[in-house]
Every structure is written in C-alpha cells, then in structure tokens.
Amino acid sequence: MQVGIDRFNFYVPKYYIDLKDLAKARGEDPNKYLIGLGQEEQAVPPLSQDTISLALNAAYPLITEEDRQAIDLVILATETSVDQSKAGAILLHDGLNIQAKARCIEMKEACYSGTFALRTAVEHVTLHPNSKALVVCSDIARYGLKTSGEVTQGAGAVAMIIAAQPSIAVVKDDATYYSVNVNDFWRPNYTRNACVDGHYSNDRYLKALEETWTDYRKTHSRDLKEFKAFCFHLPYTKMGKKGLNQLTKDMAEEDKATYYEYYEASCLYNKRVGNIYTGSLYLSFFSLLENGKNLKAQDKIGMYSYGSGAVGEFYSLELVEGFENYLQPTAHANLLNGRQKLSIAEYENFFEEGLVEDGSLQNIPPHRDEDFFRLDKLEGHCRYYRK
C-alpha cells in the first residue's frame, strides 16, 4: 500500500511589499535582495491574519464532507504558535468541522516540524488505511524592522491531506536524518521577533545537508541521477541554490542543467512570498509541480528539510499517475497576483500593530479578508475566529 500527499493548497495574506521598495527605504542596493538572496516580494500579514487563520484558509478549500468524516488526525506544524498550552490543531479541527473522533496535535522544531508532521501522518495512515490525516504548516516569520533578517520575513500556510493511494505523491520510507544542538536561530518566549546568526545558520544548513545526503546515499545506494529534481527548505531562495550547488559539485556541467531549471521552477512561489518557516519546503514542492516542465509519474523528487537548532532530513517523494489533474496553478497565480501592494510606511504600521495581553476585549477589523477565515476578536485571553 502506498501513502502520501493526496491534495494540497496554500494561502498567503492579501498584502505584500516589493523588495525593491524595501531596499530603497533601507539604503541598500536592490540587487542584494533580488539577486543576492533571490527574493522579489514579501507577504505581509495584517492583524486579522495570524497562524491559525492562515492555516484555516489554506485547508478549507481542500476539505470535502467525505474528508470531514475520514480525517482522524490533525497536525499543525508551526514555530509561531498562538498558545503555550492548547494545540492550534484543535482550532483547525473546530473551524473545519472535522468529526470529533480525531486526534489533534501541534508540533515544533523550527522549520523542520512540517516534515515530521508529514511523516507522522503517513505512518498513521499506513496503520489505518481507511483514515485520512490533515497536515498544515503555518507561520509568520518576523525578525524586526531595519534588522539584517527583515528581508527574509514572510507569512503563509500550506495544507496537505494525507491518504492511502494518494493522487499526487507517495512519501517514500527512505528518510535519513541528523540532529545537533546549535544556536543558529531561536525565539525566546518573551519576544515576537526571532534571533538569528545568519552566516552560522547557513553553515549549519549545509552541514546537515551533507550529513543526511551522505547517509542517504550510503544507506540506500542511490545516485543523484535517479532524482528528477530536488526541493529544499527555502528561508530565501538563494539558500536552495547553495544546497543544490553542494549536491551537484562533482557532476559534469551538462548533467547539472536540468536540475537548475527545476530549481528555478521550485522557487517561483517562494520568491513572491518569503520565508514561511515550516511550510517553505512544501511551498517549493508545490511550485515545482505547478511550474516545472516535463514532470511525469514515477519521477522521484529529493526533499531536504532543515530546522534550526538543528534537525535535518533528506527523503524522497514519487509522483503518481495523473498528479497533474490535482494541481491548481491558475488559482494560486490569482492568489499571488490579487494581493495589494503596501508602501513601506504602511508595512511598518502593520508590523508594529499588536494584540492586547491583559484579557480585555479587542475587536479586529477585517483587512480585505471578509470572505476568509480571520481573527475577529480577543476577549478573556481567548482568540475568536470567523468566516
């Protein structure tokens, strides 16, 4: 029996900034952002869109009535949780009207936990083939205004339904992984903004890739040429190119060309959204499927997941017959093209808005999201959502 990704969707806020505008405002050469980091736009969440509402908006279009009855595991992967105790998956379960005989859990390990959520869901469905699982990766990346990490912020969510005999891709049982205690990126409980040592984090990313790929090749006797393409965790898209450079450093130049073409296809969405932490690898995979040329059933896609702190994992997905019938390139293009561009002053105002922390009532006005799930109010230290 094969288990994997049956359907997927993603959602981003209705606002963005052009990174050429940010470069001008910060006195930087735009090419530092556009070429040096490989980023063009950055999704900006209004106060009405938090980790939960983004997740709900990603998942809602996927869920049929059959799914509501079959899903018995809901996992939210995030490193920007809204509660220190209650799993955000419970709010997803409620908002999506999934049947009550289900487990709900939230997972955290920086940007890696989306991969472990996917793996957990696959193992669950393997044991219970009549069940389905919902995995949602949702995050809002914040480093602070006028910081070195500001250009690699972003916001969004990806949702995947995991099922037996999937429609899109089989998750292969071939993962190799690597963990080490390092302080390359972290966010203490007392701050909304992340702490990061950017150059060190890049080094740790590549080190974990080296460890997991070396182990993968040794364990499974696989060669790079067995893979059609590779997808990487993308805190910024140039990081994926560094990873691909490392993997292909011993290949002949003529053999590399196709891999770099697919790399470009896998970056198109991420270039316009920015870093969405747990969902970045899977947004890249969706971008590859919806923008890559000549992909076909049984193609193997190498997947590299990295979470600071740090955990790395390398594994593969295998595309299934007819996967192209379940893609939504037009809808996703419309989502990205329909956003409103903010001035840098407007973006800064959005960034500095905050929620009350004393339990008092705070009504949250809609921000071009009246027809979507949104954070409606805070009252008595609880968050309330509406659609």
Buried (B, 14 or more C-beta within 10 A) or exposed (E): EBBBBBBBBBBBBBBBBBBBBBBEBBEBEBEEBBEBBBBBBBBBBBBBBBBBBBBBBBBBEBBEEEBBEBBBBBBBBBBBBBBEEBBBBBBBBBBBEBEEEBEBBBBBBBBBBBBBBBBBBBBBBBEEEEBBBBBBBBBBBBBBBEBEBBBBBBBBBBBBBBBBEBBBBBBBEEBBBBBEEBBBBBBEEEEEBBBBBBEBBBEBBBBBBBBBBEBBBEEEEBEBEEBBBBBBBBBBBBBBBEBBEBBBEEEEEEEBEEBBBBBBBBBBBBBBBBBBBBBBBBBBBBBBBBBBEEBEEEBBBBBBBBBBBBBBBBBBBBBBEEBBEBBBEEEBBEBBEEBEEBEBEBBBEBBEEEEEEEEEEBEBEBBBBEEBBBBBEBBEEEBEBBB
